[in-house]
Amino acid sequence: MRTSIKLLVALTFSFAAGSTACDELGPDDLADLSDGPVGFRDDECEDPPLCLKNSPYVGDYQFSNIRTRENFAAPDPSVNSADDSRWQLGALQRANGTWMSFDFLAPDAEGRLIAYDYDSDTYVRLDEALQAFFMLKIKDYDTNPPTYESIPMWIRHHSVAPSPSAPTFNVWTYSIAAMKAPPTIDYLPAGVPASLPPAIGTSPWGGTYYSICPTSQHETGKALALQHVVLNIDGPAAWLEDGVEDGSYDLKTPSSAVIACQGHAFSKPQEFLAITPNSDADPSVPGERSYGLAGYNAAANAYRAFYDGAPRTVLGTPVNFKDLAHNPPWFDQTTSSHLPPNPGWPIVGHYEFVLESVYDDVDANGDVLGANCYYTDSRAPNGIHRLYNPPATNPNLPGWSSMQSCGATQSSWESFGPIGAFVAKLIVYIP
């Protein structure tokens, strides 16, 4: 387990306040996962896309709300915190080595970051530039009088690749680093920039930078950007809200976006399912696959196996998802190509996907819901019985017994939420 610290709370790369263990949102959220069957998603999965790696992590250090406009305050991801932040002094180095200032930094629908200079009406995509810098200023209201901290930030394009769920949807990743000592050794040094923005007098940009995203067996240290949203956290619960504020979907507004670390729950729907939370959906524009805020929150909670007020999974767990909100589905990881490879199956029986649960956004009270029903039907036609153990049969899983049954057929599942989580089970037929 890593212990996160309250380091960056803003930005517009506003980093959530925190005090947590395991990069989670509360110190005890994942404490039981390694001790017994409560963590029912606890097996290892080596490589996507055969099975996508699950993540309980939302994190307070790894995620940030970014206000797209310079000198506009960004909301703190923690609903219990009084911190405030904004970015200043944006500087980008073009591919030819020259420098330009920028007033806006925002992702498009696919998460491709763009810097915009208002005076010259100039757009530069970060993947077409060498690097960019901005100064993060954090105001801490917990002190009297309030205190300020300025942290230089360094951002570079890392890679772009088609999503496994939609070849026409690109996944853009970035290396984002802060000139600030990291909380643990999992946040690797990003190095010292070879060239720095022009400065009058002593440059504020020189020094060693450290990644804001952790690196581990299942975490790359890179980040994605989510358009027009704000991340909120409250204890173990986490959700996205509308980040457009009083502007439009145009780039040149003080809208907000979320920086989501690769390997964590809120990056995975965009990366692996090719859906976005809150883009201005336009079928004629590439990358516009808006799943809606409620749908995206449900998908993130499905990755976290969130129910009964806490996540119930660990990194590396095999889990597959299917879109229940559209016909035909926008994504479907329950096809034969996602099953364990054959040959390699046992002599008796075969693998198929069995529903674990259907996930939804919030309940009638507005509380983060997560799992909304669990699969209970054994589907035993003609006296043929399946031998498997879905989570619903485990008496040590608190919260499941109070949930509804999803029912036996997929035609009823969509009424419980937009996304279903499935696990590959070995099915043995006994006549």
N, C-alpha and C positions, 0 to 999 in steps of 0.2 A: 504494500500500500504506500502511496505517496501522500504526503501532507501538503496541501496547498496553502498558500498564504495570501493575505490581502495585499496585492501588489499594484495592479493597475485597475482603476475603476473608471474608465471613461474613454474616451476618445471621441470619441467618436472614434478612437478605438477604445471604448469605455469598458474596462475589464471589471467583471462582476466582483463585488465585494465578497470576502469570504473567510471562512475558517472551516476547513473541512478535511476529511480524510478520504483517501482513494479518489481524489479529484471529484468527489461527489458534493452534494449540496448540503449535507448535514453530516456531523461527525460519526453518526452511528448507522447511516443508511445501508451500508454494505457489510456491516460487522458480522452478520450471520452467514454470509454467502459461502464461505469456505468450510463451515462447520457441519453442514447437514443438508437435508433435502429441501430446505426453504429456498435455496438457490437452485430452482429446478432446471434452469438453463446453465449447466456447468460442465459441459463436455468441450473438448478442444476441436477446432476446425482449422485446417491448415491454410487453404487457399480459396478466396472467392474466384469465380462466381459459383463454384460447386456448392458452397454454402457461405452465406455472407456472415461476416463476423459481427457479433452482437456487441453492444456497449451500454453499460449502465451510466457512463460518464456524461455529465453536462459540464460540470466544472466551473469554478469561479475565476481561475487564472487564465484558462484557455479560451474563454469566449469573450466577445466584446460587442457592445453596441457602438456603431460608428455613425456619427452625424455626417451626412455627405458634404455639408458646407462648412468652410472654415469659420471658426469663432462662434459656432452655434452649439449650445450645450447639448450633450448627449445624455439620455436617461441612464440611470444606474440599473444594471440588470437585477439587483436585489431589491425587492419591494420593502425590505426592512432597513435599508441603508439611506443615509442622508448625504452621500457623496455626489459630486457633480464633476463633469469633465468636458473638455473640448480640445480639438486639435488646432494647431497654429503653424504658420511658416511652412507651408507645403512647397517642396522643391523636387523636381523630377529631372533626371539626366536622360536626354534623348539618345538614340542609338548612335548618333554622330559625335557624342561626347558633350554637346552643349547643354546648358541648364535652362529650365523655365520654372517659374513659380506657378502654383495652381490654387484655385479657390474652392474647387469641388473635387471630391474623390468618391466615386460611386460605382457599384456593380450594375451590369445589365442583367437581363432576365436569366442568363446562364451563369451569372457570377463572374463575368469578365470585368475586371476593374479598369476604370477610365478616370484619368485626371483631366480637369478642365480649367483653363485660365480665362476668366471673364473678360479682362481688358482686351486681350488679343483674339478672343473668341476661338481658342485653340483647344482641340481635343487630342490627347495622346493616350493610347491604350498601354497599360503597364507591360504587357507582353511584347510590345514593340519598343520598349525603352530599356535602359540598362538598370535603373534603380530609382527609388523615390524615398524621400525622407519627410517626416513631419514631426512637430513637437507636440507632445501630449501634456496637457496641463490639468492636474487633478486638484480639486478643491475638497478638503475634508472638513465637514461641518461638525464632526464629533469633537473637535478641539475648540477651545475658547481663548482667543479668537480663532476663526477658521484658518487652516494652514493650506499652503499650496505646494505642489511638487511638479516640476517640469521634467519630462522623460523623452529623450530623443528616440524616434522610431524609424526603423529601416525596413523597407519592403521591396521584394523582388519577385518577378514571375518565376514559377517553378516548372509547371508543365500543363499541357492540355491533352485530353483524350476523350473519345466518345464514351458515353455512359453505357454499361452493359445492358441496360433496359431499353435504350433508344439511341441507335447509332447517329441520329441527326442532332442529338443533344450533347453539347460539349461540357466537360467537367474541367474547370480552371482551378489550379491550385497555386498557392503563393507561400513564400518564405517571409514570415513577419517576425521581426526581432526588436528587442528593447535594450537600451543601454542602462540596464538595471540588473543587479545580481539576481539570479533565479532562485526559486524556493528549494529545489532539489537538483540532483545531478541528471534527472531525466530531461531537463530543459537545457539543451546543448548549446555551446557557444556557436554563434553565427559568424564570428570573426571580426576583423577590423576592416571597414570599407577602404578600398584602394583609392577612391576619389570621393571628395566631399563637396557639398554645395558651397557656393561662394559665401563668404561671411566678412563683415566689417569687424576688424579686431580679432579676438580669440574665437575660433570656431566652436560652436556648441555641439558639433556632430562627431568629433573625433573620440574614439574609444572602442572598447570591446562590447559587442552586442550579443544578446542571448535570445534564443527562440522563445516565443510566447506559447508555443505548443509543445507538449512533451513528446519524447521519442521512446518507444518500447517495441516489443515484438508485434504489437497490433496498432501502434500509433506512429505516424510518419514524421511528425514535427511540422507538417505543412498545414495550410488552412484553406477553406473555401469561404466565399462571400454569399450571403443570402440577401436578396433585394427587398427593400421596402418593409422591413420588419424590425421589431424590438424584442430582445430576449428578456423575460422576467423569471426570477427564481424566488421561491419561498419555501425554505426548508428543503425537503426532498422533491418538491414539485417544481416543474419548469414548463414554460409555455411561451409561444411567440404571440405578439400582438402587432397590430397595424403600425407601421413605421412611417407612413406617408405624412402624418401630421396634417398641417393645413396647406400643404403644397399639392402639386399634381404628381403624376408619375414621370414627368420630365426630369432629366438629369439635374437641371439647374434649380433645385428646390432643396430646402433643409430637411430632406427626408432622412430616415435612419436605415441602417443595414446591420446585419449580424456577421461577425467573423466567427466561423465554426471550425474547430480543429478536426483534422482528418482522423478517423478512428473513433470519434465521439458521436453521440446519438443524433444531434441536430444537423450534422453534416451528411449523414448517410442517406436520408431520403433523396437529397439532391444528387449525390454522387452515384448511388447504386440504383435508385428507382427513377431517376431523370424527372423529378417533379420539383416545383418551386412553391414556396409558401404563399406569396402575395404579389406576384408579378401582374402587370397590366395585360391580361390575357388577350392576345390577338392572334388568331390562327394563321395569319399571313406573315407573322414575324417568327423567324427561327428561334427556338429556345423557349417559347412561351408555352409552358406546360404547368400552368398554375393549378395546384391541387387544393388551393384555399388554405387559409390559416387553420381552420378546424381539422382538415384532412392531414395537413403537414404535422400538426401537433400529435394527432393520433398515430401517425407513422413513427415519429420520434419516440413516443411512449411504447410503441410496439417493439422497437429496437431495445428499449430499456426493460421490457417485460414489467412495466409499471402497473401495479394494482395495490389496493389496500394501503395507499399512502407511501409506497416505497418501490424502488426498482428491485427486480428479482433476477438479475442476470450478471454475468461476468464477461469480460472480453474473451473473444474466441469461440463463443457458443454457436453451434450451427442453428440457423433459423432462416426460414424463407417466407416471403410475403407475396400476397396477391391483392390486387386492386379490386375491391367490391363495389366501388362507386360508379364505375363506367362499364359499358358493354359495347364493344369488347374491352377487356381490361387494359389499362395503360401500362401495367407491368404485371408479370405473372412468373414467379419463380417456383411454381409447383409443377412445371413440365418435366418430362423424363430427362431432359438435358441437365437438370439440377440434381438428380438423384445420385447416390454413390455409384461409382463406375462398376459396370458389369462386363467381363468377369470380375470376380472378387466377392460376389454375393455368397452367402451360405448355400449349401446344397438344397436345403429345405427352406421354402419361403421366398419372399421377394420384398423389396422396399417400395413403399409408396408414401406420399405425404398425407399426414393426418392433421386436422385443424387443432391448434392449441387453444386459441382464443380469438375473438374479434375485438379490435381496439377502437375507442372513440375519444373525443376531445374532452368535453366537460359534462358534468351532470346538470340537473335542473337548478342546482344552487350555484353553478358556476365554478365548482371545484374540479380540479384536474382529475380525470377519471381513469384513463388507461384502459386496462382490460375491462370489457363490458359484459362478456358472456364467456363461458367455457364449454368445450365440446365434451359431451357425455355419452352420446349414442354409440353403441358397439357395432352397429350395422351388421347384424348377423342373419342375413337372408338364408332361407332354406336350411336352417340348422347349422350352417357353416360359421364357425366362430373365429374371430380375430384375437390373437394373443398380443396385446400391447398394453402399455400402462400410461395413458394420457395423464396430464397433471391433475385432472379432476379427481382421480382415484387416490391421490396422496393426501392423507389426513394431516400431514405436517405443513401444508401450505395455507397459512392463514389468509382469509379473505375469499378464497375460492368457493367455500360452501355457501356464502351469502350471495354469490353471483347467479345470474340466470343461466340456463342452458342455452347454447346457441342453436340447438335443434339438429336434426339429422341431415338436412339437405341445404345446399348452398343457396337456394332461392330464398331462404329465411335469414341468412347470415347478414346480408346487406342492411337489414333493419337495425342491427346492433352497432354498426359503425362502418367506416369506409375501407378498412384494411384488416385482412386476416393474417394471422401468424401461423405457420405450419412447421411441423417437424417431420423428418424422414424416419419412419418406423419400419422395422422388419415385421412383415405380416406372415404368419404361419397358419395355413388352413388345416383344420382338423375335422375330418368327416364325421 
